[in-house]
Amino acid sequence: MSSQVAGMTQVRKRRVPLWDNGRWIAITLMVIGHAILKLIGESNVAYEVYLFIYAFHVPLFVAVSGYFARSSPPGTRQLHRLLTDIVFPYIIFESIWTVIRWLLGGAFVPDFSTASWTLWFLIALLIWRLMLPFLVLLRYPLLISILISIGSGYLESIDAGFSISRTLGLLPFFVFGWKLRQWQLTPIWLGLAAGAVWRWRIGALTLFTALFGVIVMNIELLRTLKVRRFLLYNEAYPVFGFDEIWAGGIRLGLMLLAFALIVAFLLLVPRRTTWFSTFGAATMYIYLLHSFLLFPLRESGVLEGPQPAWVLPGVILLSVLISIVLSHPVVKKVFRPLVEPRARWMFRKHASTDTGTIVLPHLGPSGTMLESPAAPDSAPGDAPPAAAR
């Protein structure tokens, strides 16, 4: 029996290169998008690249998160991970940004309800994971999430507080990622012969090429329509001048396009191990740390105004290098206490309270989660605590 459990554990821990490759490419695109932001006002080429990336990269990152999310009610281990993987890092990095703003001459005003720059994703991820077990009880979770996203865009009261606007706006992509796993498409794709794979990839390349061509040919129209504001999913339509009833149709169209682009992107991702496959395990480090490296470019004004033609490719190359550097094991070792805090001192040593109303995993000396001992007041024959099931 123990050998069977060990075998199952090894299967669960086996990493699939397709997803590690996809994770790293997706987070690198995110770094590029953040880095070139200051260039898009003066450069149509930069704006074209920006719109091309933002048409799918945030939805893609959300969908990948949804793919690996659990739809069952969270147990004690999952609740523990929500705290150590999301809540604690958010508090730590939001506090760091508060101090940075204060050191740069601003007021010292801790405000954990308004996420600093990229930290909105942590709040949204927490809410998505908590919502998913409820959504999957419904018959059409993807359709319902799409209606929620479109409908929330009409309400100005739904704003950036606790990242609610983005959480609801991007919710369909999280559910879509979960559905991709339910559809069992990954084993089918990994088992396809090379000839069939390349036929699908040609179709995916055609879609991306057509998208970029449409953006280039209509860049001024896209500026006028404020498509960038739609792609951010963080504002109600009336906030940026779209109070017409058909504004939700634009979000729906962009959403359907993003669904297709997510699939096309995954078709193009290498299925086998590559030189950057190991970087896929460092995406949260890249996400949380890259903003500190880009902060001087963002705030110094060095990228303001017209720039020479070489600046855009230079910034893109710099972004890729930042993503590579932040994937290095040394970076993970140094910043693990901030990005992946164990915080053993925060958790109870015993499995439950005297009343049995709180159940938390038992932590070993190294911080690993052990099987929880039975509560002192449990009688023989009682059901074991959740962590021991």
KAJO-V152667 format. One record per residue. N is the residue number from 0. PSI is psi in whole degrees, -180 to 180 (NA if undefined). Layout:
{{N:PSI} {N:PSI}}
//
This chain:
{{0:-44} {1:-35} {2:-34} {3:-42} {4:-43} {5:-41} {6:-41} {7:-38} {8:-41} {9:-39} {10:-43} {11:-33} {12:-9} {13:128} {14:139} {15:119} {16:-36} {17:-46} {18:-35} {19:-42} {20:-46} {21:-41} {22:-49} {23:-40} {24:-41} {25:-45} {26:-31} {27:-40} {28:-36} {29:-43} {30:-43} {31:-46} {32:-42} {33:-36} {34:-36} {35:3} {36:-43} {37:-12} {38:-16} {39:-20} {40:-34} {41:-14} {42:119} {43:-35} {44:-45} {45:-39} {46:-36} {47:-45} {48:-42} {49:-49} {50:-38} {51:-45} {52:-46} {53:-12} {54:-22} {55:-17} {56:-39} {57:-48} {58:-37} {59:-47} {60:-39} {61:-42} {62:-40} {63:-39} {64:-40} {65:-33} {66:-37} {67:7} {68:151} {69:135} {70:-8} {71:157} {72:137} {73:130} {74:-172} {75:-38} {76:-41} {77:-39} {78:-39} {79:-44} {80:-35} {81:-38} {82:-49} {83:-28} {84:-24} {85:-58} {86:-52} {87:-46} {88:-37} {89:-46} {90:-42} {91:-52} {92:-32} {93:-37} {94:-41} {95:-45} {96:-33} {97:-43} {98:-41} {99:-46} {100:-37} {101:-43} {102:-28} {103:10} {104:1} {105:177} {106:148} {107:93} {108:90} {109:127} {110:95} {111:-1} {112:-17} {113:110} {114:141} {115:123} {116:-104} {117:-6} {118:-8} {119:-31} {120:-35} {121:-43} {122:-46} {123:-42} {124:-41} {125:-47} {126:-42} {127:-44} {128:-35} {129:-31} {130:-32} {131:-45} {132:-29} {133:-41} {134:-38} {135:-10} {136:-19} {137:159} {138:-38} {139:71} {140:-37} {141:-45} {142:-42} {143:-41} {144:-35} {145:-44} {146:-39} {147:-44} {148:-50} {149:-45} {150:-38} {151:-25} {152:-16} {153:-13} {154:110} {155:-20} {156:-19} {157:103} {158:-156} {159:-3} {160:125} {161:28} {162:29} {163:-39} {164:-46} {165:-36} {166:-47} {167:-38} {168:-39} {169:0} {170:-41} {171:-32} {172:-33} {173:-45} {174:-38} {175:-42} {176:-42} {177:-41} {178:-36} {179:-39} {180:-38} {181:-33} {182:-7} {183:42} {184:-28} {185:-50} {186:-37} {187:-45} {188:-42} {189:-22} {190:-4} {191:148} {192:158} {193:-39} {194:-45} {195:-37} {196:-45} {197:-27} {198:-42} {199:-39} {200:-35} {201:-41} {202:-41} {203:-43} {204:-38} {205:-41} {206:-46} {207:-39} {208:-44} {209:-41} {210:-48} {211:-38} {212:-43} {213:-40} {214:-47} {215:-43} {216:-17} {217:29} {218:-40} {219:-39} {220:-40} {221:-33} {222:-45} {223:-40} {224:-5} {225:45} {226:-33} {227:-41} {228:-36} {229:-39} {230:-18} {231:-22} {232:25} {233:9} {234:150} {235:150} {236:-43} {237:-24} {238:-36} {239:30} {240:9} {241:83} {242:9} {243:154} {244:-28} {245:1} {246:-35} {247:-25} {248:-34} {249:-44} {250:-42} {251:-44} {252:-44} {253:-34} {254:-46} {255:-39} {256:-43} {257:-38} {258:-46} {259:-40} {260:-34} {261:-48} {262:-43} {263:-41} {264:-48} {265:-30} {266:-30} {267:-17} {268:134} {269:137} {270:-21} {271:171} {272:134} {273:-180} {274:-18} {275:9} {276:-40} {277:-21} {278:-19} {279:-20} {280:-2} {281:17} {282:-36} {283:-32} {284:-45} {285:-44} {286:-46} {287:-26} {288:-24} {289:-29} {290:-29} {291:-35} {292:-31} {293:-13} {294:-44} {295:-41} {296:-37} {297:-39} {298:-17} {299:-20} {300:4} {301:-25} {302:9} {303:148} {304:180} {305:141} {306:154} {307:159} {308:-28} {309:-13} {310:-44} {311:-55} {312:-32} {313:-43} {314:-38} {315:-45} {316:-43} {317:-40} {318:-43} {319:-42} {320:-40} {321:-44} {322:-40} {323:-47} {324:-44} {325:-9} {326:-6} {327:141} {328:-32} {329:-41} {330:-43} {331:-40} {332:-41} {333:-42} {334:5} {335:-40} {336:-24} {337:-43} {338:-38} {339:65} {340:130} {341:-39} {342:49} {343:-33} {344:-16} {345:-17} {346:150} {347:148} {348:-25} {349:160} {350:-30} {351:168} {352:174} {353:-31} {354:-13} {355:13} {356:-17} {357:126} {358:121} {359:153} {360:149} {361:128} {362:134} {363:179} {364:-32} {365:2} {366:1} {367:151} {368:125} {369:168} {370:129} {371:137} {372:157} {373:146} {374:146} {375:-30} {376:10} {377:136} {378:157} {379:135} {380:-13} {381:154} {382:139} {383:158} {384:159} {385:-38} {386:-18} {387:-5} {388:NA}}
//
